[in-house]
Amino acid sequence: MHNTIYEISDKPIPKSGRATVGSLPAWFFDSVSDGACEISDGDREQEINRLSHHLGSSCTWDGKKLMLSPDIRQEYFKGAFEYFKKAASALAETEYSVFSGAASSAAFDLALQGMAESYADKFGFYVYEPGIRELFLLDTWIRSADVSKPYYVGSAIDYHC
């Protein structure tokens, strides 16, 4: 499976200063990805449009900056929250023997995995913040993004998991 890492900053990122695969932290390759490569300039715009489409109507990309509307959290997480509640409800009905591992249950395993993925999908989109040189799941980044300012996209990096 392939997905994308987007370098996003609150300051413009010059082409010569964009992140590369070598900018990514080692933990990412130890626990998530088995390889990555930079996306060509020709495909970069298409990948940024893909991100904008993924974020929906609460996001605009004008070719230079990404703007998030104040209601992005309300819109973006709506479907995932419903799935999260259903998984939590199923987990609440779990017998102690399944929780403790004394008995196995595929339904429990699926609900637990689904709950985690509905909050933040480990194999989804990532955001690399060059100012602090850190990588975040897109869901995590959106939860803390300052929606009052524009964001600039530098590189787009394809990763395989």
N, CA and C atoms as an extended XYZ file, in Angstrom:
483
Properties=species:S:1:pos:R:3:atomname:S:1:resname:S:1:resid:I:1 pbc="F F F"
N         0.842       -1.170        0.000 N   MET     1
C         0.000        0.000        0.000 CA  MET     1
C         0.897        1.247        0.000 C   MET     1
N         0.519        2.227       -0.765 N   HIS     2
C         1.249        3.498       -0.843 CA  HIS     2
C         0.404        4.617       -0.259 C   HIS     2
N         1.071        5.591        0.323 N   ASN     3
C         0.413        6.795        0.780 CA  ASN     3
C         1.399        7.941        0.720 C   ASN     3
N         0.996        9.105        1.222 N   THR     4
C         1.788       10.315        1.005 CA  THR     4
C         2.082       11.052        2.306 C   THR     4
N         3.280       11.615        2.346 N   ILE     5
C         3.699       12.519        3.415 CA  ILE     5
C         3.765       13.902        2.789 C   ILE     5
N         3.131       14.876        3.416 N   TYR     6
C         3.133       16.248        2.919 CA  TYR     6
C         3.948       17.115        3.867 C   TYR     6
N         4.887       17.835        3.317 N   GLU     7
C         5.642       18.801        4.114 CA  GLU     7
C         4.789       20.066        4.189 C   GLU     7
N         4.397       20.456        5.392 N   ILE     8
C         3.511       21.613        5.567 CA  ILE     8
C         4.103       22.544        6.619 C   ILE     8
N         4.081       23.840        6.284 N   SER     9
C         4.644       24.849        7.179 CA  SER     9
C         3.767       26.099        7.157 C   SER     9
N         3.890       26.904        8.199 N   ASP    10
C         3.175       28.181        8.204 CA  ASP    10
C         3.980       29.271        7.503 C   ASP    10
N         5.132       28.881        6.949 N   LYS    11
C         5.971       29.799        6.168 CA  LYS    11
C         6.227       29.169        4.802 C   LYS    11
N         6.359       29.979        3.753 N   PRO    12
C         6.667       29.410        2.440 CA  PRO    12
C         7.944       28.569        2.498 C   PRO    12
N         7.955       27.483        1.735 N   ILE    13
C         9.088       26.559        1.704 CA  ILE    13
C         9.740       26.661        0.324 C   ILE    13
N        10.952       27.188        0.252 N   PRO    14
C        11.593       27.279       -1.065 CA  PRO    14
C        11.883       25.882       -1.621 C   PRO    14
N        11.825       25.779       -2.933 N   LYS    15
C        12.049       24.491       -3.588 CA  LYS    15
C        13.373       23.870       -3.153 C   LYS    15
N        14.385       24.692       -3.021 N   SER    16
C        15.712       24.192       -2.640 CA  SER    16
C        15.779       23.724       -1.190 C   SER    16
N        14.778       24.097       -0.377 N   GLY    17
C        14.785       23.721        1.033 CA  GLY    17
C        13.763       22.665        1.398 C   GLY    17
N        13.162       22.042        0.389 N   ARG    18
C        12.125       21.040        0.660 CA  ARG    18
C        12.696       19.788        1.309 C   ARG    18
N        11.857       19.136        2.089 N   ALA    19
C        12.239       17.896        2.763 CA  ALA    19
C        12.482       16.787        1.742 C   ALA    19
N        13.333       15.861        2.125 N   THR    20
C        13.624       14.681        1.316 CA  THR    20
C        13.349       13.449        2.178 C   THR    20
N        13.481       12.283        1.582 N   VAL    21
C        13.313       11.046        2.344 CA  VAL    21
C        14.279       11.036        3.528 C   VAL    21
N        15.467       11.569        3.343 N   GLY    22
C        16.462       11.627        4.413 CA  GLY    22
C        16.064       12.527        5.568 C   GLY    22
N        15.074       13.385        5.372 N   SER    23
C        14.598       14.271        6.440 CA  SER    23
C        13.693       13.537        7.429 C   SER    23
N        13.159       12.409        7.008 N   LEU    24
C        12.175       11.703        7.828 CA  LEU    24
C        12.835       10.987        9.004 C   LEU    24
N        12.141       10.939       10.136 N   PRO    25
C        12.724       10.299       11.321 CA  PRO    25
C        12.828        8.773       11.169 C   PRO    25
N        13.817        8.209       11.812 N   ALA    26
C        14.079        6.769       11.725 CA  ALA    26
C        12.901        5.940       12.231 C   ALA    26
N        12.177        6.420       13.259 N   TRP    27
C        11.065        5.631       13.797 CA  TRP    27
C        10.031        5.306       12.733 C   TRP    27
N         9.886        6.210       11.750 N   PHE    28
C         8.898        6.000       10.705 CA  PHE    28
C         9.228        4.748        9.875 C   PHE    28
N        10.502        4.566        9.591 N   PHE    29
C        10.923        3.400        8.812 CA  PHE    29
C        11.006        2.137        9.673 C   PHE    29
N        11.124        2.320       10.962 N   ASP    30
C        11.152        1.173       11.872 CA  ASP    30
C         9.754        0.612       12.147 C   ASP    30
N         8.727        1.483       12.115 N   SER    31
C         7.404        1.025       12.547 CA  SER    31
C         6.270        1.193       11.542 C   SER    31
N         6.482        1.954       10.469 N   VAL    32
C         5.386        2.212        9.538 CA  VAL    32
C         5.747        1.819        8.104 C   VAL    32
N         6.836        2.342        7.614 N   SER    33
C         7.163        2.232        6.191 CA  SER    33
C         8.372        1.355        5.931 C   SER    33
N         8.336        0.679        4.779 N   ASP    34
C         9.510       -0.083        4.369 CA  ASP    34
C        10.220        0.587        3.194 C   ASP    34
N         9.821        1.822        2.871 N   GLY    35
C        10.488        2.568        1.812 CA  GLY    35
C         9.716        3.812        1.434 C   GLY    35
N        10.432        4.782        0.874 N   ALA    36
C         9.813        6.041        0.471 CA  ALA    36
C        10.619        6.661       -0.664 C   ALA    36
N         9.957        7.551       -1.419 N   CYS    37
C        10.658        8.286       -2.482 CA  CYS    37
C         9.974        9.634       -2.685 C   CYS    37
N        10.774       10.615       -3.104 N   GLU    38
C        10.214       11.934       -3.374 CA  GLU    38
C         9.337       11.870       -4.620 C   GLU    38
N         8.281       12.644       -4.619 N   ILE    39
C         7.374       12.734       -5.761 CA  ILE    39
C         7.884       13.848       -6.669 C   ILE    39
N         7.881       13.605       -7.950 N   SER    40
C         8.391       14.586       -8.911 CA  SER    40
C         7.590       15.880       -8.850 C   SER    40
N         8.218       16.967       -9.285 N   ASP    41
C         7.522       18.254       -9.314 CA  ASP    41
C         6.260       18.168      -10.158 C   ASP    41
N         6.313       17.377      -11.220 N   GLY    42
C         5.150       17.228      -12.089 CA  GLY    42
C         3.971       16.582      -11.394 C   GLY    42
N         4.227       15.654      -10.477 N   ASP    43
C         3.149       14.959       -9.766 CA  ASP    43
C         2.806       15.602       -8.426 C   ASP    43
N         3.647       16.513       -7.970 N   ARG    44
C         3.454       17.149       -6.670 CA  ARG    44
C         2.109       17.871       -6.595 C   ARG    44
N         1.791       18.656       -7.606 N   GLU    45
C         0.534       19.408       -7.614 CA  GLU    45
C        -0.662       18.457       -7.550 C   GLU    45
N        -0.579       17.361       -8.269 N   GLN    46
C        -1.655       16.366       -8.243 CA  GLN    46
C        -1.821       15.783       -6.838 C   GLN    46
N        -0.712       15.517       -6.163 N   GLU    47
C        -0.778       14.990       -4.794 CA  GLU    47
C        -1.353       16.008       -3.822 C   GLU    47
N        -1.017       17.284       -4.006 N   ILE    48
C        -1.572       18.320       -3.133 CA  ILE    48
C        -3.075       18.452       -3.376 C   ILE    48
N        -3.490       18.348       -4.627 N   ASN    49
C        -4.926       18.366       -4.928 CA  ASN    49
C        -5.621       17.173       -4.290 C   ASN    49
N        -4.943       16.047       -4.258 N   ARG    50
C        -5.501       14.848       -3.603 CA  ARG    50
C        -5.712       15.110       -2.111 C   ARG    50
N        -4.741       15.761       -1.479 N   LEU    51
C        -4.881       16.114       -0.064 CA  LEU    51
C        -6.056       17.060        0.135 C   LEU    51
N        -6.149       18.082       -0.696 N   SER    52
C        -7.234       19.053       -0.593 CA  SER    52
C        -8.586       18.360       -0.765 C   SER    52
N        -8.678       17.464       -1.701 N   HIS    53
C        -9.919       16.709       -1.917 CA  HIS    53
C       -10.232       15.835       -0.707 C   HIS    53
N        -9.212       15.205       -0.145 N   HIS    54
C        -9.385       14.366        1.039 CA  HIS    54
C        -9.920       15.182        2.219 C   HIS    54
N        -9.456       16.407        2.358 N   LEU    55
C        -9.892       17.267        3.458 CA  LEU    55
C       -11.279       17.847        3.216 C   LEU    55
N       -11.741       17.808        1.980 N   GLY    56
C       -13.097       18.215        1.661 CA  GLY    56
C       -13.297       19.718        1.548 C   GLY    56
N       -14.533       20.116        1.687 N   SER    57
C       -14.900       21.518        1.475 CA  SER    57
C       -14.358       22.456        2.551 C   SER    57
N       -13.802       21.904        3.595 N   SER    58
C       -13.231       22.727        4.664 CA  SER    58
C       -11.784       23.104        4.387 C   SER    58
N       -11.346       22.840        3.162 N   CYS    59
C        -9.957       23.124        2.786 CA  CYS    59
C        -9.935       23.699        1.377 C   CYS    59
N        -9.107       24.712        1.172 N   THR    60
C        -8.903       25.235       -0.180 CA  THR    60
C        -7.406       25.300       -0.467 C   THR    60
N        -7.063       24.993       -1.699 N   TRP    61
C        -5.679       25.068       -2.186 CA  TRP    61
C        -5.711       25.974       -3.400 C   TRP    61
N        -4.988       27.078       -3.346 N   ASP    62
C        -5.010       28.023       -4.467 CA  ASP    62
C        -3.762       27.922       -5.338 C   ASP    62
N        -2.999       26.861       -5.149 N   GLY    63
C        -1.768       26.705       -5.916 CA  GLY    63
C        -0.545       27.228       -5.178 C   GLY    63
N        -0.774       27.991       -4.118 N   LYS    64
C         0.329       28.531       -3.330 CA  LYS    64
C         0.179       28.228       -1.853 C   LYS    64
N        -1.051       28.289       -1.365 N   LYS    65
C        -1.259       28.048        0.063 CA  LYS    65
C        -2.516       27.234        0.298 C   LYS    65
N        -2.507       26.578        1.445 N   LEU    66
C        -3.606       25.732        1.886 CA  LEU    66
C        -4.312       26.477        3.011 C   LEU    66
N        -5.615       26.630        2.883 N   MET    67
C        -6.392       27.290        3.928 CA  MET    67
C        -7.387       26.288        4.501 C   MET    67
N        -7.440       26.231        5.817 N   LEU    68
C        -8.377       25.356        6.519 CA  LEU    68
C        -9.477       26.222        7.113 C   LEU    68
N       -10.705       25.833        6.925 N   SER    69
C       -11.803       26.619        7.490 CA  SER    69
C       -11.954       26.294        8.978 C   SER    69
N       -12.556       27.197        9.736 N   PRO    70
C       -12.725       26.968       11.172 CA  PRO    70
C       -13.525       25.704       11.505 C   PRO    70
N       -14.350       25.229       10.572 N   ASP    71
C       -15.160       24.044       10.849 CA  ASP    71
C       -14.537       22.740       10.357 C   ASP    71
N       -13.262       22.745       10.021 N   ILE    72
C       -12.647       21.534        9.467 CA  ILE    72
C       -12.742       20.351       10.426 C   ILE    72
N       -12.535       20.583       11.691 N   ARG    73
C       -12.584       19.461       12.650 CA  ARG    73
C       -13.983       18.871       12.732 C   ARG    73
N       -14.987       19.736       12.705 N   GLN    74
C       -16.369       19.256       12.761 CA  GLN    74
C       -16.701       18.411       11.545 C   GLN    74
N       -16.231       18.803       10.378 N   GLU    75
C       -16.544       18.087        9.141 CA  GLU    75
C       -15.644       16.871        8.923 C   GLU    75
N       -14.361       17.046        9.088 N   TYR    76
C       -13.386       16.007        8.744 CA  TYR    76
C       -13.533       14.745        9.592 C   TYR    76
N       -13.791       14.898       10.863 N   PHE    77
C       -13.828       13.749       11.772 CA  PHE    77
C       -15.214       13.135       11.949 C   PHE    77
N       -16.220       13.668       11.295 N   LYS    78
C       -17.594       13.224       11.511 CA  LYS    78
C       -17.775       11.715       11.290 C   LYS    78
N       -17.364       11.198       10.146 N   GLY    79
C       -17.518        9.775        9.851 CA  GLY    79
C       -16.681        8.901       10.767 C   GLY    79
N       -15.452        9.316       11.012 N   ALA    80
C       -14.563        8.544       11.881 CA  ALA    80
C       -15.097        8.489       13.305 C   ALA    80
N       -15.727        9.565       13.747 N   PHE    81
C       -16.262        9.591       15.106 CA  PHE    81
C       -17.397        8.580       15.266 C   PHE    81
N       -18.247        8.485       14.260 N   GLU    82
C       -19.337        7.500       14.328 CA  GLU    82
C       -18.776        6.090       14.391 C   GLU    82
N       -17.760        5.805       13.601 N   TYR    83
C       -17.125        4.489       13.622 CA  TYR    83
C       -16.460        4.244       14.980 C   TYR    83
N       -15.817        5.265       15.516 N   PHE    84
C       -15.167        5.198       16.819 CA  PHE    84
C       -16.191        4.823       17.904 C   PHE    84
N       -17.358        5.479       17.892 N   LYS    85
C       -18.386        5.199       18.891 CA  LYS    85
C       -18.913        3.773       18.770 C   LYS    85
N       -19.097        3.296       17.551 N   LYS    86
C       -19.575        1.922       17.355 CA  LYS    86
C       -18.539        0.920       17.864 C   LYS    86
N       -17.265        1.163       17.558 N   ALA    87
C       -16.210        0.262       18.029 CA  ALA    87
C       -16.119        0.297       19.555 C   ALA    87
N       -16.221        1.493       20.140 N   ALA    88
C       -16.162        1.618       21.597 CA  ALA    88
C       -17.329        0.889       22.252 C   ALA    88
N       -18.493        0.979       21.643 N   SER    89
C       -19.668        0.282       22.170 CA  SER    89
C       -19.465       -1.237       22.134 C   SER    89
N       -18.926       -1.716       21.025 N   ALA    90
C       -18.655       -3.153       20.915 CA  ALA    90
C       -17.607       -3.582       21.936 C   ALA    90
N       -16.602       -2.774       22.144 N   LEU    91
C       -15.550       -3.100       23.109 CA  LEU    91
C       -16.075       -3.072       24.539 C   LEU    91
N       -17.044       -2.208       24.800 N   ALA    92
C       -17.614       -2.122       26.150 CA  ALA    92
C       -18.346       -3.397       26.533 C   ALA    92
N       -18.764       -4.168       25.567 N   GLU    93
C       -19.477       -5.420       25.814 CA  GLU    93
C       -18.534       -6.622       25.924 C   GLU    93
N       -17.248       -6.379       25.849 N   THR    94
C       -16.260       -7.457       25.870 CA  THR    94
C       -16.209       -8.151       27.234 C   THR    94
N       -16.140       -9.438       27.192 N   GLU    95
C       -15.972      -10.229       28.411 CA  GLU    95
C       -14.528      -10.068       28.912 C   GLU    95
N       -14.363      -10.150       30.205 N   TYR    96
C       -13.033      -10.005       30.794 CA  TYR    96
C       -12.064      -11.057       30.254 C   TYR    96
N       -12.527      -12.254       30.026 N   SER    97
C       -11.643      -13.321       29.540 CA  SER    97
C       -11.054      -12.972       28.174 C   SER    97
N       -11.812      -12.282       27.346 N   VAL    98
C       -11.295      -11.851       26.033 CA  VAL    98
C       -10.313      -10.706       26.233 C   VAL    98
N       -10.683       -9.732       27.057 N   PHE    99
C        -9.809       -8.595       27.331 CA  PHE    99
C        -8.461       -9.046       27.899 C   PHE    99
N        -8.494      -10.015       28.783 N   SER   100
C        -7.265      -10.472       29.443 CA  SER   100
C        -6.435      -11.412       28.579 C   SER   100
N        -7.032      -11.899       27.494 N   GLY   101
C        -6.298      -12.821       26.623 CA  GLY   101
C        -6.529      -14.283       26.944 C   GLY   101
N        -7.313      -14.576       27.965 N   ALA   102
C        -7.605      -15.966       28.318 CA  ALA   102
C        -8.458      -16.633       27.242 C   ALA   102
N        -9.255      -15.831       26.552 N   ALA   103
C       -10.062      -16.328       25.431 CA  ALA   103
C        -9.807      -15.413       24.241 C   ALA   103
N        -9.863      -15.959       23.051 N   SER   104
C        -9.633      -15.133       21.866 CA  SER   104
C       -10.950      -14.768       21.203 C   SER   104
N       -10.936      -13.645       20.502 N   SER   105
C       -12.128      -13.176       19.804 CA  SER   105
C       -11.716      -12.312       18.625 C   SER   105
N       -12.004      -12.788       17.426 N   ALA   106
C       -11.697      -12.005       16.222 CA  ALA   106
C       -12.485      -10.698       16.225 C   ALA   106
N       -13.720      -10.734       16.719 N   ALA   107
C       -14.547       -9.524       16.766 CA  ALA   107
C       -13.911       -8.469       17.673 C   ALA   107
N       -13.371       -8.894       18.807 N   PHE   108
C       -12.692       -7.966       19.719 CA  PHE   108
C       -11.472       -7.354       19.027 C   PHE   108
N       -10.675       -8.203       18.386 N   ASP   109
C        -9.470       -7.719       17.699 CA  ASP   109
C        -9.822       -6.697       16.623 C   ASP   109
N       -10.860       -6.984       15.844 N   LEU   110
C       -11.277       -6.059       14.787 CA  LEU   110
C       -11.806       -4.750       15.363 C   LEU   110
N       -12.593       -4.828       16.429 N   ALA   111
C       -13.135       -3.612       17.043 CA  ALA   111
C       -12.022       -2.754       17.633 C   ALA   111
N       -11.046       -3.391       18.264 N   LEU   112
C        -9.931       -2.647       18.843 CA  LEU   112
C        -9.100       -1.971       17.751 C   LEU   112
N        -8.824       -2.702       16.698 N   GLN   113
C        -8.075       -2.130       15.573 CA  GLN   113
C        -8.875       -1.005       14.922 C   GLN   113
N       -10.166       -1.222       14.729 N   GLY   114
C       -11.019       -0.204       14.123 CA  GLY   114
C       -11.104        1.058       14.951 C   GLY   114
N       -11.149        0.901       16.251 N   MET   115
C       -11.203        2.065       17.137 CA  MET   115
C        -9.929        2.894       17.002 C   MET   115
N        -8.788        2.219       17.010 N   ALA   116
C        -7.502        2.918       16.875 CA  ALA   116
C        -7.410        3.611       15.519 C   ALA   116
N        -7.776        2.913       14.449 N   GLU   117
C        -7.676        3.490       13.105 CA  GLU   117
C        -8.663        4.628       12.894 C   GLU   117
N        -9.817        4.587       13.540 N   SER   118
C       -10.778        5.668       13.369 CA  SER   118
C       -10.279        6.948       14.028 C   SER   118
N        -9.443        6.814       15.040 N   TYR   119
C        -8.874        7.999       15.690 CA  TYR   119
C        -7.688        8.537       14.901 C   TYR   119
N        -6.807        7.665       14.460 N   ALA   120
C        -5.634        8.065       13.686 CA  ALA   120
C        -5.084        6.833       12.973 C   ALA   120
N        -5.215        6.808       11.649 N   ASP   121
C        -4.772        5.669       10.856 CA  ASP   121
C        -3.261        5.709       10.660 C   ASP   121
N        -2.574        4.784       11.267 N   LYS   122
C        -1.111        4.698       11.231 CA  LYS   122
C        -0.559        4.618        9.801 C   LYS   122
N        -1.367        4.139        8.855 N   PHE   123
C        -0.906        3.986        7.477 CA  PHE   123
C        -1.558        5.004        6.539 C   PHE   123
N        -2.064        6.095        7.093 N   GLY   124
C        -2.708        7.136        6.297 CA  GLY   124
C        -1.734        8.229        5.872 C   GLY   124
N        -2.284        9.399        5.580 N   PHE   125
C        -1.468       10.552        5.229 CA  PHE   125
C        -0.687       11.030        6.449 C   PHE   125
N         0.500       11.579        6.190 N   TYR   126
C         1.322       12.185        7.239 CA  TYR   126
C         1.644       13.619        6.867 C   TYR   126
N         1.966       14.410        7.884 N   VAL   127
C         2.439       15.782        7.708 CA  VAL   127
C         3.819       15.872        8.331 C   VAL   127
N         4.753       16.388        7.555 N   TYR   128
C         6.098       16.656        8.057 CA  TYR   128
C         6.200       18.154        8.281 C   TYR   128
N         6.522       18.554        9.514 N   GLU   129
C         6.696       19.974        9.833 CA  GLU   129
C         8.182       20.287        9.861 C   GLU   129
N         8.667       21.040        8.873 N   PRO   130
C        10.108       21.286        8.777 CA  PRO   130
C        10.672       22.128        9.920 C   PRO   130
N         9.870       23.019       10.486 N   GLY   131
C        10.361       23.875       11.567 CA  GLY   131
C        10.799       23.096       12.794 C   GLY   131
N        10.108       21.999       13.078 N   ILE   132
C        10.454       21.178       14.236 CA  ILE   132
C        10.988       19.805       13.823 C   ILE   132
N        11.039       19.589       12.511 N   ARG   133
C        11.565       18.349       11.931 CA  ARG   133
C        10.883       17.115       12.519 C   ARG   133
N         9.549       17.159       12.508 N   GLU   134
C         8.781       16.051       13.071 CA  GLU   134
C         7.678       15.637       12.120 C   GLU   134
N         7.285       14.398       12.260 N   LEU   135
C         6.282       13.780       11.412 CA  LEU   135
C         5.051       13.458       12.255 C   LEU   135
N         3.867       13.824       11.740 N   PHE   136
C         2.613       13.589       12.443 CA  PHE   136
C         1.622       12.926       11.496 C   PHE   136
N         0.754       12.101       12.033 N   LEU   137
C        -0.373       11.640       11.239 CA  LEU   137
C        -1.220       12.851       10.881 C   LEU   137
N        -1.793       12.855        9.699 N   LEU   138
C        -2.627       13.974        9.278 CA  LEU   138
C        -3.723       14.244       10.304 C   LEU   138
N        -4.359       13.190       10.813 N   ASP   139
C        -5.420       13.374       11.803 CA  ASP   139
C        -4.912       14.109       13.044 C   ASP   139
N        -3.732       13.759       13.499 N   THR   140
C        -3.134       14.413       14.662 CA  THR   140
C        -2.847       15.880       14.353 C   THR   140
N        -2.313       16.138       13.171 N   TRP   141
C        -1.977       17.494       12.762 CA  TRP   141
C        -3.230       18.363       12.691 C   TRP   141
N        -4.295       17.837       12.102 N   ILE   142
C        -5.537       18.609       11.975 CA  ILE   142
C        -6.093       18.970       13.350 C   ILE   142
N        -5.972       18.059       14.295 N   ARG   143
C        -6.503       18.333       15.635 CA  ARG   143
C        -5.823       19.524       16.306 C   ARG   143
N        -4.597       19.848       15.890 N   SER   144
C        -3.882       20.956       16.533 CA  SER   144
C        -3.556       22.116       15.587 C   SER   144
N        -3.941       22.015       14.320 N   ALA   145
C        -3.614       23.066       13.348 CA  ALA   145
C        -4.314       24.379       13.710 C   ALA   145
N        -3.600       25.470       13.502 N   ASP   146
C        -4.163       26.803       13.701 CA  ASP   146
C        -4.898       27.184       12.415 C   ASP   146
N        -6.213       27.130       12.444 N   VAL   147
C        -7.004       27.360       11.238 CA  VAL   147
C        -7.091       28.836       10.844 C   VAL   147
N        -6.500       29.715       11.637 N   SER   148
C        -6.567       31.143       11.323 CA  SER   148
C        -5.474       31.585       10.359 C   SER   148
N        -4.534       30.694       10.028 N   LYS   149
C        -3.449       31.113        9.143 CA  LYS   149
C        -3.298       30.160        7.965 C   LYS   149
N        -2.670       30.648        6.904 N   PRO   150
C        -2.442       29.784        5.738 CA  PRO   150
C        -1.268       28.843        5.986 C   PRO   150
N        -1.276       27.736        5.249 N   TYR   151
C        -0.175       26.787        5.298 CA  TYR   151
C         0.394       26.622        3.898 C   TYR   151
N         1.664       26.322        3.846 N   TYR   152
C         2.372       26.160        2.584 CA  TYR   152
C         2.866       24.720        2.491 C   TYR   152
N         2.774       24.174        1.293 N   VAL   153
C         3.175       22.790        1.084 CA  VAL   153
C         4.501       22.781        0.342 C   VAL   153
N         5.455       22.051        0.915 N   GLY   154
C         6.758       21.882        0.279 CA  GLY   154
C         6.753       20.602       -0.527 C   GLY   154
N         7.469       19.633       -0.067 N   SER   155
C         7.565       18.379       -0.809 CA  SER   155
C         6.382       17.464       -0.509 C   SER   155
N         6.221       16.514       -1.408 N   ALA   156
C         5.288       15.416       -1.222 CA  ALA   156
C         6.127       14.154       -1.386 C   ALA   156
N         6.038       13.267       -0.421 N   ILE   157
C         6.855       12.054       -0.424 CA  ILE   157
C         5.952       10.840       -0.392 C   ILE   157
N         6.161        9.952       -1.346 N   ASP   158
C         5.407        8.695       -1.402 CA  ASP   158
C         6.061        7.707       -0.460 C   ASP   158
N         5.241        6.978        0.303 N   TYR   159
C         5.809        5.929        1.131 CA  TYR   159
C         5.033        4.639        0.937 C   TYR   159
N         5.707        3.542        1.176 N   HIS   160
C         5.108        2.227        1.042 CA  HIS   160
C         5.054        1.583        2.426 C   HIS   160
N         3.930        0.902        2.706 N   CYS   161
C         3.810        0.220        3.993 CA  CYS   161
C         3.273       -1.181        3.771 C   CYS   161
